[in-house]
């Protein structure tokens, strides 16, 4: 039971780190992109990943963790897939309205459930599906303002949903099947993610902003915020892999929508963004859905637990979904750039 308690504390710590670092980087990037006029989100993400890799490489050389070799083909395809998904998400935001982009993010949860049911044979109870439905309705009420459709934007959104879902499912599956930690997987895959975004980022940003990242005049203040953003991103990237590895892709998406609610709240209290009764109602419905999701997951995990005399690995091996706060009845890095860009667009509308 002591080992199980340590496992649950690890989950809570990972979730707290993910929320704290994500909200911090949204505030930092909001200042960088909105106040200082640096709009190059995809290129910035590539810098985040390069700094993350360099930080992990230094930590590995200092023997803070042990690097584990992963099949080159697997980690290369995984890294490229995650990099491509970031590009598609940014393009989806650029070619669609804010409302349709938010719908794209909401669609990731049901699509992930569908993929895990079809290909991984996971089962989600009616109670879990109902709580997820409430969560999606709440976030939709709070954040969707319009739904302007166009053909190119729709195709990009579909590609973004598919690549994001597959990438997050693989993040969970690779860690469990190959018995690698979140740090080891991030260390191996970050160079490939950074490389694909470093090459494609300036092109994507040029298409979306009509500006050249290499022609931008970098002031000392802008450079300081870029460095701060990259440092926070190390924690964001690490916590993302940690949360998906310890819980599930669906739980990570639920956590992502909790961040959306927090960003809306912080935007109102700190940045004085517009806030209506609709936002409040939506956030309350979403939080209620998160609470139900966590409660139902906790109850189902208790039913699945085997007798205490079996090894811990047998007790926690088959968890289809994990509560946001294991044992408690409560609810990519690139998403944080999306939230920042979303706030920027909202301030213009």
N, C-alpha and C positions, 0 to 999 in steps of 0.2 A: 504493500500500500504506500510505503514511503517513496518507492520508485515511481508509482503512478502519480503521487502528489508532485514530485519533481517534474514529471512530464507535463502536468497541467500548468504548473508555474512557468515552465518554458514556453508553453503556448500563450499564456497571458502576457509574458514579457515580449514575445514576438509581435503580438497584436498591438501592444502599447507602443513599441518602437516604431511599428509601421504607421500608426495614426499620427504620432508626434512628429516624426520626420516628414511625413507627407504634408501635413498642415504647415509645417515650417517652410518647406520648399515652395509651396503655393504662395505664401506671403512674400518670400524672397523673389520668386519669379514674377509675381504681380508687380512688384516695384521695378524689377529689371525691364520687363516688357512694356508695362503701361506707363510708368513714370519716367523711365530713362530711354524709352523708345528703341529697345533691342528686340526685334520681332522674330528672331531666327530660332524657333523652338526645336526643329529637327537637328540642326547642327549643334545646338546646345546639348541635346540629349547624347549625341556622339561624344562630346567632351566629357559629359557625366560618366559615361561608360569607360572612357580611357582613363580618367582619374580613378575610377573604381578599381580597374585592373591594376594600375600602378600601386594603389594602396594595398590591395591584396597581395601583390607580388612582394612588396616590402615586408608585409606581415609574414608571408611564407618564408622569406629569407631570414627573418628573425625567429623562426620556429614557433610562431604563434598558432599556426595550424599546419597540418600535413597535407600536401597536395596529393591527389589520387588520380592516376592516369585513367582517362576515359577514351573509348574508341574514337579516333579522330573524325571519322565520317559522321558518327552520331552527334558529337558536340559541334561540329561544323554546321551540319544541317539545322541543328537546334538553334545555334546562334544566329544563323542567317534568317531562319523563320521568324525569330523574335524581332530582329532588326527590320525585316520587311513589314511585320505587323505594325510596328511603330510608324513607319512611313505611310502605310495605308490609313491608320487612324488620323494622322495629321492631314493627309489629303482629304479624308472624309470630312474633317472639320472645316477645311478650306473651301470645299465645293458644295457643302450643305449649309442649311440654316442651323442655328444653335439648337432649335427644337428637334430637328431630324437627327442631328449628331447625338443629342442626349438619348433619343430613341435607339440609336445604334448601340450605345453603351448599355442600355437596359436590356437589349436583345441578347447580350452576351450570356446572361445567366440561364435563360431557358434553352439557348442553343448548347451551352455546356452540359446541362442536364440531359438533353437529347443525345449528345455524343457519348456521354459516359454510360447512358442506358443502353444504347445500341452496340457500342464497341467494347466497353469494359464491363458490361452486364451488371452495373450498379443499380440498386433499387432505391427510389426516393418515395417515401410514404406520402399519402394524401395530405397529412398534416404539414409535412415539410413543404410540399408544393403550394399549399394554401398560404403559408407564412411568406414564402418567396413572392407569391402573387401580391399580397398586401404590401410588401416592401417595394415592389416595382411600381405599384399604383401610387404609393406615397411619394416616391422620388419623382415619378412622372408629374404629379400634381405640383410639386415644389419647384421643378426645374424646367419643364417643357413650356415654351411660350408660343411656338409656332411650328408648323409642319409643312415647309415648302419642299416639294419633291422635284428632282431632276434626274435624268437617266444616268449621267456620268456619276453624280453623287451617290445614287442608289447602288450602282455597281461597286464603287469604292467602299461603301459602307458594308456591303455583303462580304467583300474580300477582307475587310478589316475584322469583321466578326469571326469569320472562319479562321484566319491566321491567329487571332488573339486567343480564341478558345483552344485550338490545337496546341499552341505554344504553352498555355498555362496547364493544360492536361499533361503535356510532356514534362513540364517542370516537376510536377508531382510524381509522375510515373518513373522518370529517370532516377530521381532520388531514392525511390523505394526499390525499384528493380535492380539497380546497380549498387545500392547501398552506399551512396555518396551523400555528404552533407550539403547544405545549401551553400556554404562557403566554397567548398570544392567545386560544385557545379558552376557557380558564378565565376570563379577564378578561371575555369577552363573555357567558358562560353563568352565572357565579356569581350575578349579581343575580336571575335568574329562579329558580334553585335556592333561593336564600335566601328569596325572596318566598313561594314555595309552602310552604316549611317554616315560615316565620315565622307564616303564617296557620294552617296545619294542625297545627304542632308542639304548641302548648298543648292542642289538642283530643285529639290522639293520646296525649300524656302524661297527660292527665286520665283517659282511658279505661284506661290501663295502670297508673297509680299511685294513682288515686283522690285525687290532690292537685292543687292549683292552683298553677302556676308563679308567678303574680302575687301569690299570698298567702304565698309562701315568705319566711321571714325570712333575709335575706342578711347574714351576718356578714363582717367584713373578711377572714377566712381563706378563706371560700368565694369571695368576690369575687376574691381573689388567685389561687386555683386556676382559676377560670373564665377570667381573663385569660391565665394561663399556658397553659391548654388551647387557647384561641383562637389564641395565638401559634404554638404547635406545629402547630396545624391548618393554618396557612398552608403550612408545609412538607409536611404530609401531602397536602393537596389538590393542590399543585403537583406533587409527585412522582408522584401517582396518574396524572394526565394525561400526565406525562412518560414514565412506564414504558409505559403503554398505547400511546402514540404511537410510541415507539422499538422496541417489541417487538410484542406482540399481546395481545388480551383473554385468551386461554388462558394465556399466560405470566404475565400479571398475576394470574390466579386461582391459579396454582401458587405464585407468590410470596406470595400471601395465606395459603396453607396453611403455608408456611415460617414466616410470622409467628405463626400459631396454635401451631406447635411451640415457637417461641421464647417466646411468652406463657406456655405451660404450664411451660416451664423456669424462666422468671423468676418465675412465680407460686410455684413450689416453693422456689427459692433465696432470693428477696427477701421474699415475702409469706407463706411457710410454708403454702401451700395443700397439700391432700392430694395425694400422688403415689404411684402404685403401679407394680408390674412391668408391668402392662398399658399404662400410659402410656408407659413406656420402650420397650417392644417396638413400640408403634404409632409413636412418633416415629422410631425407627430405620428401620422399614419405609418411612415417609413420606420420610425423608431419602434413602434408597436410591432410591426412585422419582423424587425430584427430580434426583438425580445422573444416573440413566438418561435422564430427559427432556432435561436439558441436553446430555448427551453425544450423544444421537441427533440433537437439533436442530443441534448443531455439525457433526456429520458430514453431515447432509443439506444444510446451508447451504454447506458446502465443495463438495459435488457440484453445487449450483445456481450457484455463482459462475462468471461469464463470464470470458473472457480479460482480463488486467489492463490491456490497452490501451483497453478501453471505459470510458466515464465511470463515476464512482462511483454516480451515480443509477441506472444500468442494473444495477450489481452488487447493489444492496441493495433495489431496487424490489419484487421479487417474493419476499418472505419470508413464508411462511405462518405460521411460528412462529419465535421467537427463543429461544436458551438463556438461562437466568437469569444466567449469567455468560458472555457471548459470548467464544468462544475458549477457555473453561476447561471442564473436565469436572466440573462441580458442578451443583446444582439452581436506600375511600372513606370516605376518612376515616371514613365511617359504620361500616365494619367494625370500626374500633377501639372505637367506642362499644358495638358489639355484643359485642366480646370482653370489655369491662369489665362490661357488664350480665350476661354469661354467667358471669364470675368471681363477681359478686355473688350470682347465684342459686346457683352451686355452693357458696358458703360457707354458704348457708342450708340446703341439702339435707343 
